[in-house]
Amino acid sequence: MSSPATAPVTAIPIPARAWRALAVGSLGFSLMSFNTTATNLAFGDISADFPGTSAAALSWVASIFFIGMASLLPLSGRLADRMGRRRIFRAGLVTFAVGSVLSAVAPSVLVLILARLVTAAGGAMILPSSLAVVLTEFPKERHFSAVAFWSATGPLASTLAPGLSALILAAFSWRILFLLSAPIALLALAGSFGALRESKAENRGGSLDLLGVVLGTGAVAALVFGASFGSQKGWSSPAIIGAFLASAVLFPVFVQRCRTQPQPLLNITVFTRPPVAVANVANFLLNFAGLATWLVWPLFFSRIWGFTKLQTGLALLPGPLISGFVTALGGRLSEKFGHERIVSTGALIATVAVIWPLVFLQETPRYVLVAPALGLFGMGWSLTHPPLNSGVVSRVEPDLYGEVNASFNTVRNIAGALGIAVAVTIIGPADRPDPIAAYHRVFVVFAVAVFLCWAVLRFWYRRVSAIPRTHGGEQAG
């Protein structure tokens, strides 16, 4: 039984202006998502241009973008709500373009790392504001469609990135790969002037708690740093242990600070609402496997089957292509039938997708046997993650759109960092004697995580459907 907030609705028309806003917001989001995976193939070319640079130093080129994005998202979402979603979106696009140009002309690895941090700051501003500025244009009953379309562009861009990057690197250089983001960011910026209207929280009184900003940003940065570099530096190294300890100390202090301040970085009471909390738990479990999956498959294709960069990019295509189509369809189905059924079905399909390799994965290249796993995961993720995201924002006040969306994606990034760390540790070196067994163990871990996601959602939805309805009562998430 669907709750009032998620009950099937009749088709409510969407203004043409809302579609234009969605196109601009989605372009900004896809640009940010493309950059999360596009540079992974460029390490060899970057290393050749900067001979003598250690592998550890080069790893910061990718890691600093991920760490910077994850740690700055909560602040960016809060600023978007307070200062204006369109303003932060535009500032993010400009910052992203500047970081891209600086990356392209970097004379040293150190400058390149700093430029990537600038780009990450721009991405952190783009992600929450690109959706928040759109939602105010859509009728609340059509938010599932808006979030579905917006969400589809992210994984599509992320997974198309390796193949497109391989083509760009073959024809040009890694500098052009970075530079191309700048004109796209400026195109989205130009589009924002005709398509986006300013919106911000009505209640913005008081100064934002700056100490809370430092505590929250530091806690997330320390956790993501530890997860990102644990397998490289060693899980028992002082730097990694120190990072996890720092995060463990800072998080409870930060939460307590948020409970006592009039203008905290996060409104903790919102995130303890059962529907929001359940959605974030499911979000964590799904993306623990989801983001890591798109690292594990390229490693498998290149290391075990000897695929080239271009072959790897093409091999990954079933996931994003199916995801892009199903995500848009899933948003409309969620509005029509209630998103509980859609989300539960998606989580179950994703579980099947990560169990599939346990049966069909082998050392001899047989792509036709594993392609269904890629397509099924794209389908399962697209029926689960976007409705969860829309379910969260549909249960908070419009004043909190940026903050809640930023926090939802912070959870997603933290889960992805931890999932990747676990996967890399299990897979081990490329020359290990039992590679197939190692990949099987990874998919067992993924299967447990995604099955728990499904179980949490099913338990919650059944629990809510058994609660007697009261007018205006809060229901399923």
C-alpha positions as CSV (number, residue, x, y, z in Angstrom):
1,M,0.0,0.0,0.0
2,S,1.4,3.4,-0.9
3,S,1.6,6.3,1.4
4,P,0.0,9.6,0.7
5,A,3.4,11.0,-0.3
6,T,4.0,8.3,-2.8
7,A,0.5,7.3,-3.9
8,P,-0.1,7.0,-7.6
9,V,-1.0,10.4,-9.1
10,T,-2.7,11.5,-12.3
11,A,-0.4,13.1,-14.9
12,I,0.3,16.7,-14.0
13,P,1.7,18.8,-16.8
14,I,5.3,20.0,-16.6
15,P,6.0,23.6,-17.8
16,A,8.3,24.0,-20.7
17,R,10.6,26.2,-18.6
18,A,11.0,23.3,-16.1
19,W,12.3,21.0,-18.9
20,R,14.8,23.7,-20.0
21,A,16.0,24.0,-16.4
22,L,16.3,20.2,-16.2
23,A,18.4,20.1,-19.4
24,V,20.8,22.8,-18.0
25,G,21.1,21.2,-14.6
26,S,21.6,17.7,-16.1
27,L,24.4,19.0,-18.4
28,G,26.2,20.4,-15.3
29,F,25.8,17.1,-13.4
30,S,26.9,15.0,-16.4
31,L,30.0,17.2,-16.8
32,M,31.0,16.6,-13.2
33,S,30.2,12.9,-13.4
34,F,32.3,12.5,-16.6
35,N,35.3,13.8,-14.8
36,T,35.1,11.3,-12.0
37,T,36.2,8.5,-14.3
38,A,37.5,10.2,-17.5
39,T,41.0,10.7,-16.1
40,N,41.6,7.1,-14.9
41,L,43.0,6.1,-18.3
42,A,45.3,9.1,-18.6
43,F,47.8,8.1,-15.8
44,G,50.2,6.5,-18.3
45,D,50.3,9.6,-20.5
46,I,50.6,11.9,-17.6
47,S,53.5,9.8,-16.1
48,A,55.3,10.0,-19.5
49,D,55.1,13.8,-19.5
50,F,56.4,14.0,-16.0
51,P,59.2,11.4,-15.9
52,G,60.4,10.5,-12.4
53,T,57.1,11.1,-10.8
54,S,56.2,8.4,-8.3
55,A,53.0,6.3,-8.7
56,A,51.9,7.5,-5.2
57,A,52.1,11.2,-6.4
58,L,50.2,10.4,-9.6
59,S,47.4,8.7,-7.6
60,W,46.6,12.0,-6.0
61,V,45.5,13.4,-9.4
62,A,42.4,11.2,-9.2
63,S,42.1,10.8,-5.5
64,I,42.1,14.6,-4.7
65,F,39.1,15.1,-7.0
66,F,37.1,12.4,-5.1
67,I,38.2,13.5,-1.6
68,G,37.6,17.2,-2.4
69,M,34.1,16.4,-3.9
70,A,33.0,14.3,-1.0
71,S,34.2,16.6,1.8
72,L,32.9,19.8,0.2
73,L,29.4,18.5,-0.8
74,P,27.7,19.2,2.6
75,L,29.0,22.8,2.7
76,S,28.0,23.4,-0.9
77,G,24.5,22.1,-0.5
78,R,24.0,24.3,2.6
79,L,25.3,27.4,0.8
80,A,23.1,26.7,-2.2
81,D,20.0,26.8,0.1
82,R,21.2,29.9,1.9
83,M,22.8,32.0,-0.9
84,G,20.8,30.8,-3.9
85,R,20.9,27.6,-5.9
86,R,21.4,29.3,-9.3
87,R,24.2,31.4,-7.8
88,I,26.1,28.4,-6.5
89,F,25.4,26.4,-9.7
90,R,27.0,29.2,-11.8
91,A,29.9,29.7,-9.4
92,G,30.5,25.9,-9.6
93,L,30.5,25.9,-13.4
94,V,33.0,28.8,-13.5
95,T,35.2,27.2,-10.9
96,F,35.0,23.9,-12.8
97,A,36.0,25.6,-16.0
98,V,39.0,27.3,-14.3
99,G,40.2,24.1,-12.8
100,S,39.9,22.3,-16.1
101,V,42.0,24.9,-17.9
102,L,44.6,24.9,-15.1
103,S,44.8,21.1,-15.3
104,A,45.3,21.2,-19.0
105,V,48.3,23.7,-18.8
106,A,49.8,22.3,-15.6
107,P,53.6,22.5,-15.8
108,S,54.1,19.9,-12.9
109,V,52.2,17.2,-11.1
110,L,51.9,19.3,-8.0
111,V,50.1,22.1,-10.0
112,L,48.0,19.4,-11.7
113,I,46.9,18.1,-8.3
114,L,46.0,21.5,-7.0
115,A,44.1,22.2,-10.3
116,R,42.1,19.0,-9.8
117,L,41.3,20.2,-6.3
118,V,39.9,23.4,-7.8
119,T,37.9,21.3,-10.2
120,A,36.6,19.2,-7.3
121,A,35.4,22.4,-5.5
122,G,33.5,23.3,-8.6
123,G,32.0,19.8,-8.9
124,A,30.9,20.0,-5.2
125,M,29.0,23.2,-6.0
126,I,27.4,21.8,-9.2
127,L,26.1,18.5,-7.8
128,P,23.6,19.6,-5.2
129,S,22.6,22.9,-6.8
130,S,22.1,21.4,-10.3
131,L,19.1,19.4,-8.9
132,A,17.9,21.8,-6.2
133,V,17.5,24.6,-8.8
134,V,15.5,22.3,-11.0
135,L,13.1,20.9,-8.4
136,T,11.6,24.3,-7.6
137,E,10.4,24.5,-11.3
138,F,8.7,21.1,-11.2
139,P,5.3,20.3,-9.5
140,K,6.1,18.3,-6.4
141,E,4.1,15.4,-7.8
142,R,6.5,15.2,-10.8
143,H,9.7,15.2,-8.8
144,F,10.3,11.5,-9.5
145,S,10.5,12.3,-13.2
146,A,12.9,15.2,-12.6
147,V,15.2,13.3,-10.4
148,A,15.1,10.3,-12.7
149,F,16.2,12.3,-15.7
150,W,18.8,14.2,-13.8
151,S,20.2,11.0,-12.2
152,A,20.3,9.2,-15.5
153,T,22.8,11.7,-16.9
154,G,25.4,11.0,-14.1
155,P,26.1,7.3,-14.5
156,L,25.7,7.6,-18.3
157,A,28.5,10.2,-18.4
158,S,30.6,8.3,-15.9
159,T,30.5,5.0,-17.7
160,L,30.8,6.5,-21.2
161,A,33.9,8.4,-20.0
162,P,36.4,5.5,-20.4
163,G,35.6,4.9,-24.0
164,L,35.5,8.5,-25.0
165,S,38.7,9.2,-23.0
166,A,40.4,6.4,-24.9
167,L,39.5,8.0,-28.2
168,I,40.6,11.4,-27.1
169,L,43.9,10.1,-25.7
170,A,44.6,8.2,-28.9
171,A,43.9,11.2,-31.1
172,F,45.2,14.0,-28.9
173,S,46.7,14.1,-25.4
174,W,45.7,14.1,-21.7
175,R,45.8,17.9,-21.7
176,I,43.0,18.1,-24.3
177,L,41.0,15.6,-22.2
178,F,41.1,18.0,-19.3
179,L,40.6,21.1,-21.5
180,L,37.4,19.9,-23.1
181,S,35.5,20.2,-19.9
182,A,35.9,24.0,-19.9
183,P,33.8,24.9,-23.0
184,I,31.1,22.4,-21.8
185,A,30.9,24.1,-18.4
186,L,30.7,27.5,-20.1
187,L,27.9,26.2,-22.4
188,A,25.9,25.1,-19.3
189,L,26.7,28.5,-17.7
190,A,25.3,30.3,-20.8
191,G,22.2,28.1,-20.7
192,S,21.5,29.0,-17.1
193,F,20.8,32.6,-17.9
194,G,17.7,31.8,-19.9
195,A,16.5,28.6,-18.2
196,L,17.1,29.0,-14.4
197,R,15.5,31.2,-11.9
198,E,17.0,31.9,-8.5
199,S,15.6,30.1,-5.5
200,K,16.8,29.9,-1.9
201,A,15.6,29.0,1.6
202,E,13.1,31.4,3.1
203,N,14.5,31.0,6.6
204,R,18.2,32.0,6.3
205,G,18.6,33.9,9.6
206,G,21.8,33.8,11.5
207,S,25.4,33.0,10.5
208,L,26.3,29.5,9.4
209,D,28.2,27.6,12.1
210,L,31.8,27.8,10.8
211,L,33.3,25.4,13.4
212,G,30.7,22.9,12.4
213,V,31.7,23.4,8.8
214,V,35.4,22.6,9.7
215,L,34.4,19.6,11.8
216,G,32.1,18.1,9.2
217,T,34.4,18.7,6.2
218,G,37.3,17.3,8.1
219,A,35.5,14.2,9.2
220,V,34.4,13.3,5.7
221,A,37.8,14.2,4.2
222,A,39.6,12.0,6.7
223,L,37.3,9.0,6.1
224,V,37.5,9.2,2.3
225,F,41.3,9.7,2.5
226,G,41.7,6.6,4.6
227,A,39.4,4.5,2.4
228,S,41.1,5.8,-0.9
229,F,44.7,5.2,0.2
230,G,44.3,2.3,2.6
231,S,45.2,-0.4,0.0
232,Q,48.1,1.6,-1.3
233,K,49.8,2.8,1.9
234,G,48.7,-0.3,3.9
235,W,45.8,-0.5,6.3
236,S,48.1,-0.5,9.3
237,S,50.2,2.5,8.3
238,P,50.2,5.4,10.7
239,A,48.6,7.8,8.1
240,I,45.6,5.5,7.4
241,I,45.0,4.6,11.1
242,G,45.3,8.3,11.9
243,A,42.8,9.3,9.3
244,F,40.2,6.8,10.5
245,L,40.8,7.8,14.1
246,A,40.4,11.5,13.2
247,S,37.2,10.7,11.4
248,A,35.9,8.6,14.3
249,V,36.6,11.5,16.7
250,L,35.3,14.3,14.5
251,F,32.0,12.7,13.4
252,P,30.3,12.5,16.9
253,V,31.6,16.0,17.8
254,F,30.2,17.3,14.6
255,V,26.8,15.6,15.1
256,Q,26.6,17.1,18.7
257,R,27.6,20.5,17.3
258,C,24.8,20.3,14.7
259,R,22.3,19.5,17.5
260,T,23.1,22.6,19.5
261,Q,23.6,25.3,16.9
262,P,20.9,27.5,15.4
263,Q,22.4,27.4,11.9
264,P,24.3,24.0,11.7
265,L,25.9,22.6,8.6
266,L,23.4,19.8,8.7
267,N,19.9,19.8,10.2
268,I,20.3,16.5,12.1
269,T,16.6,16.3,12.9
270,V,15.8,16.0,9.2
271,F,18.2,13.1,8.7
272,T,16.8,11.2,11.7
273,R,13.3,11.1,10.2
274,P,12.7,7.4,9.6
275,P,12.0,7.7,5.8
276,V,15.1,9.8,5.2
277,A,17.3,7.6,7.4
278,V,16.1,4.4,5.8
279,A,16.7,5.8,2.3
280,N,20.3,6.8,3.2
281,V,21.0,3.4,4.7
282,A,19.8,1.8,1.4
283,N,21.7,4.4,-0.5
284,F,24.9,3.4,1.3
285,L,24.5,-0.3,0.8
286,L,23.6,0.0,-2.9
287,N,26.5,2.3,-3.7
288,F,29.0,0.4,-1.7
289,A,28.7,-2.1,-4.5
290,G,27.5,0.2,-7.2
291,L,30.4,2.6,-7.5
292,A,33.0,-0.1,-7.0
293,T,31.4,-2.3,-9.7
294,W,32.5,0.1,-12.4
295,L,36.1,-0.1,-11.1
296,V,36.1,-3.9,-10.8
297,W,34.9,-4.7,-14.3
298,P,37.5,-2.5,-16.1
299,L,40.2,-4.2,-13.9
300,F,38.9,-7.6,-14.9
301,F,38.6,-6.8,-18.6
302,S,42.1,-5.4,-18.8
303,R,44.0,-7.7,-16.4
304,I,42.3,-11.0,-17.0
305,W,41.0,-10.8,-20.5
306,G,43.7,-8.4,-21.8
307,F,41.2,-5.8,-23.3
308,T,42.6,-2.6,-24.6
309,K,41.3,0.7,-23.2
310,L,38.9,1.2,-26.0
311,Q,37.6,-2.4,-25.8
312,T,37.1,-1.9,-22.1
313,G,35.1,1.2,-22.6
314,L,32.9,-0.5,-25.2
315,A,32.5,-3.6,-23.0
316,L,31.0,-1.4,-20.2
317,L,28.4,0.2,-22.5
318,P,25.4,-2.1,-21.7
319,G,25.3,-0.7,-18.1
320,P,24.9,3.0,-18.9
321,L,22.8,2.5,-22.0
322,I,20.2,0.4,-20.2
323,S,20.5,2.6,-17.1
324,G,19.8,5.8,-19.1
325,F,16.7,4.4,-20.7
326,V,15.3,2.6,-17.6
327,T,16.0,5.6,-15.2
328,A,13.7,7.9,-17.2
329,L,11.1,5.2,-17.4
330,G,11.4,4.4,-13.7
331,G,10.7,8.0,-12.7
332,R,7.3,7.9,-14.5
333,L,6.5,4.5,-13.1
334,S,7.3,5.7,-9.6
335,E,4.8,8.5,-10.0
336,K,2.2,6.2,-11.5
337,F,2.4,3.2,-9.1
338,G,4.3,4.5,-6.1
339,H,8.0,4.1,-5.8
340,E,8.1,1.4,-3.2
341,R,7.4,-1.4,-5.8
342,I,9.9,0.2,-8.2
343,V,12.7,0.5,-5.7
344,S,12.3,-3.0,-4.3
345,T,12.2,-4.5,-7.8
346,G,15.4,-2.5,-8.7
347,A,17.3,-3.7,-5.6
348,L,16.4,-7.3,-6.4
349,I,17.5,-7.0,-10.0
350,A,20.8,-5.4,-8.8
351,T,21.3,-8.4,-6.5
352,V,20.9,-10.8,-9.3
353,A,23.4,-8.8,-11.4
354,V,26.2,-9.1,-8.8
355,I,25.4,-12.8,-8.2
356,W,25.6,-13.5,-12.0
357,P,29.4,-13.3,-12.2
358,L,29.7,-16.0,-9.5
359,V,28.2,-18.4,-12.0
360,F,29.6,-17.2,-15.4
361,L,32.9,-15.4,-14.7
362,Q,35.9,-17.3,-16.1
363,E,39.4,-16.8,-17.2
364,T,38.7,-17.5,-20.9
365,P,37.2,-14.4,-22.6
366,R,33.4,-15.0,-23.1
367,Y,32.0,-11.5,-23.0
368,V,28.5,-12.8,-24.0
369,L,28.3,-14.6,-20.6
370,V,29.0,-11.5,-18.5
371,A,27.3,-8.7,-20.6
372,P,23.9,-9.5,-18.9
373,A,25.4,-8.8,-15.5
374,L,26.4,-5.3,-16.7
375,G,23.0,-4.6,-18.2
376,L,21.1,-6.0,-15.2
377,F,23.1,-3.9,-12.8
378,G,22.5,-0.8,-14.9
379,M,18.7,-1.6,-14.8
380,G,18.7,-2.4,-11.1
381,W,20.6,0.7,-10.1
382,S,18.4,2.9,-12.2
383,L,15.2,1.6,-10.6
384,T,16.6,2.0,-7.1
385,H,18.9,4.9,-6.7
386,P,17.0,7.8,-8.4
387,P,13.7,6.9,-6.7
388,L,15.5,6.8,-3.4
389,N,17.0,10.2,-4.1
390,S,13.6,11.6,-5.0
391,G,12.0,9.9,-2.0
392,V,14.4,11.8,0.2
393,V,13.9,15.3,-1.3
394,S,10.1,14.7,-1.5
395,R,10.0,14.4,2.3
396,V,11.8,17.6,3.2
397,E,10.8,21.2,3.0
398,P,11.9,23.1,-0.2
399,D,14.3,25.1,2.0
400,L,16.4,22.0,2.5
401,Y,16.6,20.7,-1.1
402,G,20.3,21.5,-1.6
403,E,21.4,20.4,1.8
404,V,19.5,17.0,1.7
405,N,20.6,16.2,-1.9
406,A,24.2,17.1,-1.1
407,S,24.1,14.8,2.0
408,F,22.5,12.0,0.0
409,N,25.4,12.2,-2.5
410,T,28.0,12.5,0.3
411,V,26.7,9.2,1.7
412,R,26.9,7.8,-1.9
413,N,30.5,8.9,-2.3
414,I,31.6,7.6,1.1
415,A,30.0,4.3,0.4
416,G,31.8,4.2,-3.0
417,A,35.2,5.0,-1.5
418,L,34.8,2.2,1.1
419,G,33.5,-0.2,-1.5
420,I,36.4,0.5,-3.9
421,A,38.9,0.1,-1.0
422,V,37.5,-3.3,-0.1
423,A,37.4,-4.4,-3.7
424,V,41.0,-3.3,-4.4
425,T,42.2,-5.0,-1.3
426,I,40.5,-8.3,-2.1
427,I,41.5,-8.3,-5.8
428,G,45.2,-7.7,-4.9
429,P,48.0,-7.5,-7.4
430,A,47.6,-8.2,-11.1
431,D,50.0,-11.2,-10.9
432,R,48.2,-13.1,-8.1
433,P,47.9,-16.9,-8.8
434,D,44.1,-17.1,-8.2
435,P,42.6,-14.1,-10.0
436,I,39.1,-15.6,-10.7
437,A,38.7,-16.6,-7.1
438,A,39.6,-13.1,-6.0
439,Y,37.0,-11.6,-8.3
440,H,34.4,-14.1,-7.0
441,R,35.1,-13.0,-3.5
442,V,34.5,-9.4,-4.5
443,F,31.2,-10.2,-6.0
444,V,30.1,-12.1,-2.9
445,V,30.7,-9.0,-0.9
446,F,28.8,-6.9,-3.4
447,A,25.9,-9.4,-3.4
448,V,25.7,-9.3,0.4
449,A,25.6,-5.5,0.4
450,V,22.9,-5.2,-2.4
451,F,20.8,-7.9,-0.8
452,L,20.9,-6.1,2.5
453,C,19.8,-3.0,0.6
454,W,16.8,-4.9,-0.7
455,A,16.0,-6.4,2.7
456,V,16.1,-3.0,4.5
457,L,13.7,-1.5,2.0
458,R,11.3,-4.5,2.0
459,F,11.3,-4.5,5.8
460,W,10.6,-0.8,6.0
461,Y,7.9,-0.7,3.3
462,R,6.1,-3.7,4.9
463,R,6.4,-2.1,8.4
464,V,4.9,1.2,7.1
465,S,2.1,-0.5,5.2
466,A,1.1,-2.2,8.5
467,I,0.8,1.1,10.4
468,P,-2.7,2.5,10.5
469,R,-2.9,5.7,8.4
470,T,-3.4,9.1,10.1
471,H,-4.1,12.2,8.1
472,G,-0.8,13.9,7.4
473,G,1.2,11.1,9.1
474,E,4.7,10.5,7.8
475,Q,5.0,7.3,5.8
476,A,7.3,5.3,3.7
477,G,10.6,6.6,2.5
